[in-house]
Amino acid sequence: MKGGNLYDPGLHLFVDDVEVQDHPGFTRVVQEPARVQRQPVVRSERSWEGQWVSLWGSVLYDEEEDLFKMWYDTSGPTESGEEANFVCYATSKDGIDWHKPELGINTWQRSTANNIVFPTPQTPPGHGMDVWGVVKEPQETDPSKRYKVAFYQQQHADVPKADHTNTAETRKVYMWSIRERHGMYVAHSPDGLHWSQDDKLYIRRAGDAGSMVYDPMHRRYIAVSRRHNTIMDHFVLQWKQYRRVIALSTSEDFEHWTPLQTVLK
């Protein structure tokens, strides 16, 4: 890569026959990938992981450390016995054998012998933390922000929860409060283990499912989300039903994000 230019005219992506259809003797052969027989490679083994673990998180290869790093989601019991989401950390040399280190960072049942990295005691109260992606930037000038993560969260507010048993006005107040406090939040870390989060809502009304990556070609961050509560996009009059809507937001500094723009319905 010279001068940050990733374009290489010698690379060709043969997703169709355009570049080879006029070349006699060329034959398309579709290869079938072989699955690793030992599945799954990460499973629920610790008491704080509850009944399952899932990769609603991120895996990246750290070239500096020659190591695969994983942040994965669990649904384990809290101190009171209720279910809560934790983000845990694991490492691997080959992507198959994964190690869950005892990090000594966060307390679970009066012990820090676990691999929980989120939430931290400093995390603003919230529920339903869904990780969209973790990126590491060795060139980051601020060492405390070398790792970045974006995630969905609906933070608590002093508004009584309401359902069909409440008045229309009470439900309206509750629903509007959700619209103004749920969406994409971010956190930073110097090492991918010790995270700090503020209470700023960076992308309003983004949905719980999403993905965040860094685009080196355009030097920007891209967040793609299942857009939430946009009637004009979601409702299909002729079908009388709702549809899933995907929207995109970008940022050059991980601080200021563009408004969500619908890209797929």
C-alpha positions as CSV (number, residue, x, y, z in Angstrom):
1,M,0.0,0.0,0.0
2,K,1.5,3.3,-1.1
3,G,0.3,6.6,0.2
4,G,-2.8,4.9,1.7
5,N,-4.0,3.9,-1.8
6,L,-5.5,0.4,-1.7
7,Y,-6.3,0.1,-5.4
8,D,-4.4,-2.6,-7.2
9,P,-5.3,-3.1,-10.9
10,G,-3.8,-6.6,-10.7
11,L,-6.5,-7.9,-8.4
12,H,-9.7,-9.3,-9.9
13,L,-12.8,-10.4,-8.1
14,F,-14.5,-13.0,-10.3
15,V,-18.0,-12.8,-9.0
16,D,-19.3,-13.2,-12.5
17,D,-18.1,-14.2,-16.0
18,V,-17.6,-10.6,-17.3
19,E,-13.7,-10.7,-17.4
20,V,-13.4,-14.4,-18.6
21,Q,-16.4,-15.0,-20.8
22,D,-14.5,-14.4,-24.0
23,H,-11.5,-16.5,-23.0
24,P,-11.7,-20.1,-24.5
25,G,-10.6,-22.8,-22.2
26,F,-11.7,-21.1,-19.0
27,T,-13.9,-23.2,-16.8
28,R,-15.7,-22.1,-13.6
29,V,-15.1,-24.5,-10.8
30,V,-17.0,-23.8,-7.5
31,Q,-15.0,-25.0,-4.5
32,E,-16.8,-26.2,-1.4
33,P,-15.1,-25.1,1.9
34,A,-14.4,-27.8,4.4
35,R,-15.9,-27.2,7.9
36,V,-13.8,-27.6,11.0
37,Q,-15.1,-30.8,12.5
38,R,-14.7,-29.6,16.1
39,Q,-17.8,-27.4,16.4
40,P,-18.5,-25.1,18.1
41,V,-15.1,-23.6,18.8
42,V,-16.5,-21.5,21.7
43,R,-19.2,-22.7,23.9
44,S,-20.9,-21.8,27.2
45,E,-18.5,-23.2,29.8
46,R,-18.5,-20.7,32.7
47,S,-21.3,-20.0,35.1
48,W,-21.5,-16.3,34.1
49,E,-22.0,-17.3,30.5
50,G,-25.4,-18.7,31.3
51,Q,-27.0,-21.0,28.8
52,W,-25.4,-19.7,25.7
53,V,-22.7,-17.6,24.1
54,S,-23.0,-15.9,20.7
55,L,-20.7,-13.9,18.4
56,W,-22.9,-10.8,18.6
57,G,-19.6,-9.2,19.0
58,S,-16.3,-9.1,17.0
59,V,-13.2,-11.1,16.0
60,L,-10.1,-9.4,14.8
61,Y,-6.6,-10.5,14.0
62,D,-4.0,-8.4,15.8
63,E,-0.9,-8.2,13.6
64,E,1.2,-6.6,16.3
65,E,0.6,-9.5,18.7
66,D,0.0,-12.3,16.0
67,L,-3.2,-13.1,17.9
68,F,-6.9,-13.5,17.1
69,K,-9.0,-11.6,19.6
70,M,-12.7,-12.2,20.2
71,W,-15.3,-10.2,22.1
72,Y,-18.5,-12.3,22.5
73,D,-21.9,-12.0,24.0
74,T,-23.4,-14.0,26.8
75,S,-26.6,-14.0,28.8
76,G,-25.7,-14.9,32.4
77,P,-27.2,-14.4,35.8
78,T,-26.4,-11.3,37.8
79,E,-25.8,-11.1,41.6
80,S,-29.6,-10.9,42.1
81,G,-30.2,-14.0,39.9
82,E,-31.7,-12.0,37.0
83,E,-30.4,-12.4,33.4
84,A,-28.0,-9.8,32.0
85,N,-25.8,-9.4,29.0
86,F,-22.0,-9.6,29.4
87,V,-19.3,-9.1,26.8
88,C,-16.5,-11.5,27.4
89,Y,-13.0,-11.8,25.9
90,A,-11.1,-14.7,24.4
91,T,-7.9,-15.2,22.4
92,S,-6.5,-17.7,19.9
93,K,-3.4,-18.4,17.9
94,D,-5.2,-20.3,15.1
95,G,-8.9,-19.3,15.3
96,I,-9.8,-22.8,16.5
97,D,-8.5,-23.2,20.1
98,W,-9.7,-20.3,22.2
99,H,-8.5,-19.3,25.6
100,K,-10.7,-17.4,28.1
101,P,-8.3,-15.6,30.5
102,E,-9.1,-14.7,34.1
103,L,-8.7,-11.0,33.6
104,G,-9.4,-9.7,37.2
105,I,-11.2,-6.7,35.9
106,N,-14.9,-7.0,36.7
107,T,-16.6,-8.6,39.7
108,W,-19.1,-11.4,39.3
109,Q,-20.4,-13.1,42.4
110,R,-17.6,-11.5,44.5
111,S,-14.8,-12.7,42.3
112,T,-12.8,-11.2,39.5
113,A,-11.6,-14.5,38.1
114,N,-13.5,-14.2,34.9
115,N,-13.1,-12.9,31.3
116,I,-15.9,-10.2,31.5
117,V,-14.9,-6.9,30.0
118,F,-18.3,-5.2,29.8
119,P,-20.3,-3.7,31.4
120,T,-17.9,-2.0,33.8
121,P,-18.8,-0.3,37.1
122,Q,-18.5,3.0,35.2
123,T,-21.0,2.0,32.5
124,P,-24.2,4.2,32.6
125,P,-27.2,2.1,33.6
126,G,-28.7,0.3,30.6
127,H,-29.9,-3.0,29.2
128,G,-29.6,-5.0,26.0
129,M,-26.0,-4.2,25.0
130,D,-25.5,-5.6,21.5
131,V,-21.9,-5.2,20.2
132,W,-21.6,-4.1,16.5
133,G,-17.9,-4.3,16.2
134,V,-14.5,-3.7,17.7
135,V,-11.6,-2.1,15.8
136,K,-8.0,-1.6,16.8
137,E,-6.0,1.4,15.4
138,P,-2.2,1.2,16.0
139,Q,-1.9,4.7,14.5
140,E,-4.3,6.3,17.0
141,T,-2.5,9.3,18.6
142,D,-4.5,8.9,21.9
143,P,-3.3,5.6,23.5
144,S,-6.5,5.4,25.6
145,K,-8.6,5.2,22.4
146,R,-6.6,2.6,20.5
147,Y,-9.5,0.2,20.6
148,K,-13.0,1.4,19.7
149,V,-16.3,-0.3,20.0
150,A,-19.8,0.6,18.8
151,F,-22.9,-1.0,20.3
152,Y,-26.6,-0.7,20.6
153,Q,-28.0,0.1,24.0
154,Q,-31.3,1.4,25.4
155,Q,-30.4,3.4,28.5
156,H,-32.7,3.7,31.5
157,A,-34.7,6.9,32.1
158,D,-36.9,8.2,34.8
159,V,-40.0,7.4,32.8
160,P,-42.5,4.7,33.9
161,K,-42.7,1.8,31.6
162,A,-46.0,1.5,29.9
163,D,-48.0,-1.1,27.9
164,H,-51.5,-1.7,26.7
165,T,-52.9,-1.5,30.2
166,N,-51.9,2.2,30.5
167,T,-53.5,5.3,29.0
168,A,-52.7,6.4,25.5
169,E,-50.9,9.5,26.9
170,T,-48.8,7.4,29.3
171,R,-47.8,5.1,26.5
172,K,-46.9,8.0,24.2
173,V,-44.6,9.6,26.8
174,Y,-42.9,6.2,27.3
175,M,-42.4,5.5,23.6
176,W,-41.0,9.0,23.0
177,S,-38.6,8.5,25.8
178,I,-37.3,5.3,24.1
179,R,-36.8,7.1,20.8
180,E,-34.6,9.7,22.5
181,R,-32.3,7.3,24.5
182,H,-31.8,4.2,22.3
183,G,-29.4,3.7,19.5
184,M,-25.6,3.5,19.0
185,Y,-23.2,4.2,21.8
186,V,-19.5,3.9,21.8
187,A,-16.6,3.1,24.2
188,H,-12.8,3.3,24.0
189,S,-10.0,1.2,25.4
190,P,-6.1,1.3,25.5
191,D,-5.9,-2.6,25.4
192,G,-9.3,-4.0,24.4
193,L,-9.9,-5.0,28.0
194,H,-10.4,-1.8,30.1
195,W,-13.2,0.2,28.5
196,S,-14.5,3.6,29.2
197,Q,-17.9,4.8,28.0
198,D,-19.7,8.1,28.1
199,D,-23.5,8.5,28.1
200,K,-23.7,10.3,24.7
201,L,-26.0,8.8,22.1
202,Y,-24.1,8.9,18.8
203,I,-26.7,7.6,16.4
204,R,-30.3,8.0,17.5
205,R,-32.9,5.4,16.7
206,A,-30.5,2.8,15.3
207,G,-31.8,-0.7,15.8
208,D,-30.4,-3.4,18.0
209,A,-28.8,-5.3,15.1
210,G,-25.9,-3.6,13.4
211,S,-22.3,-3.7,12.3
212,M,-19.4,-1.2,12.6
213,V,-16.2,-1.4,10.6
214,Y,-13.4,0.9,9.5
215,D,-13.1,1.6,5.8
216,P,-9.4,2.2,5.0
217,M,-10.1,3.1,1.4
218,H,-12.1,6.2,2.4
219,R,-10.6,6.6,5.9
220,R,-13.9,6.6,7.6
221,Y,-16.0,4.4,10.0
222,I,-19.2,2.8,8.7
223,A,-22.1,1.8,10.9
224,V,-25.0,-0.2,9.4
225,S,-28.1,-0.8,11.4
226,R,-31.6,-2.1,11.3
227,R,-33.4,1.2,11.4
228,H,-36.0,1.6,14.0
229,N,-39.4,3.3,14.1
230,T,-39.5,5.0,10.8
231,I,-43.1,4.5,9.6
232,M,-42.6,5.9,6.1
233,D,-39.8,3.3,5.5
234,H,-41.2,0.4,7.4
235,F,-44.9,0.3,6.4
236,V,-45.9,-1.1,3.0
237,L,-49.4,0.1,2.3
238,Q,-50.3,-2.3,-0.4
239,W,-49.2,-5.3,1.7
240,K,-50.5,-3.9,5.0
241,Q,-47.4,-5.1,6.8
242,Y,-44.0,-4.1,8.0
243,R,-40.6,-4.8,6.5
244,R,-37.0,-4.6,7.7
245,V,-35.1,-1.4,6.8
246,I,-31.3,-1.2,6.8
247,A,-29.6,2.2,7.1
248,L,-26.1,3.5,7.1
249,S,-24.1,6.2,8.9
250,T,-20.5,7.3,8.5
251,S,-17.9,9.1,10.6
252,E,-14.4,10.3,9.9
253,D,-13.4,10.8,13.6
254,F,-15.7,8.3,15.5
255,E,-17.2,11.3,17.2
256,H,-19.5,12.9,14.6
257,W,-21.8,10.6,12.7
258,T,-24.0,11.4,9.7
259,P,-27.8,10.9,10.1
260,L,-29.0,7.5,9.2
261,Q,-29.7,7.0,5.5
262,T,-31.8,4.1,4.3
263,V,-29.9,1.9,1.9
264,L,-32.1,-1.3,1.7
265,K,-35.8,-2.1,2.3
